[in-house]
Amino acid sequence: MSWLWAIIVGFVLGLIARAILPGKQHQPLWLTTLFGIIGSVLGNAVATWIGVADTKGIDWTRHLLQLAGAVLVVGLGEMAYGAIRGKNRQTT
């Protein structure tokens, strides 16, 4: 069941990250979900490292760190995907 939640959270965070990033992203939805999962794991790691992973009530700081991680990973992933697919070539 934890894998299902990871996919759901990754999907939601990936979509929010795509909405936050400027411009149009060209990566497929499955890759956005994967980047969202990676960003969520990264945010959880940072939250654990700074000691805010488990608090009483809603873990707002952890959720914000997960979103920040998703924005970072989706942004970097979009650049890498565009470079691989040849969509970010500049013409001179």
Residue, then its C-alpha position, 0 to 999 in steps of 0.5 A: m500500500s505504501w507504493l500506491w501512496a508514493i505514486i499518488v503523492g508523486f503524481v500530485l507533487g509532480l503536477i503542482a511542480r509543473a504548474i509552478l515552473p514557468g513555460k511548457q514542460h514537454q515530459p510525459l506524465w509518467l516521467t512527471t510522476l517519477f520526478g515527483i516521487i524522487g522529489s518527495v523522497l528528497g524532501n523527506a530526506v532533508a526534513t529528517w536531516i533537519g529534524v522536522a520529519d515527525t511533528k504533532g499534527i500536520d507536517w507543513t515543513r516536511h510537505l513544503l520541503q517535498l514540494a521544493g524537492a519536486v520542483l527542483v527534480v521536475g525542473l532539472g528533469e525537464m532540462a535533461y529530457g529536453a536535451i535528450r529529446g533535442k527540444n531545447r536546441q537553440t538556433t543561431 
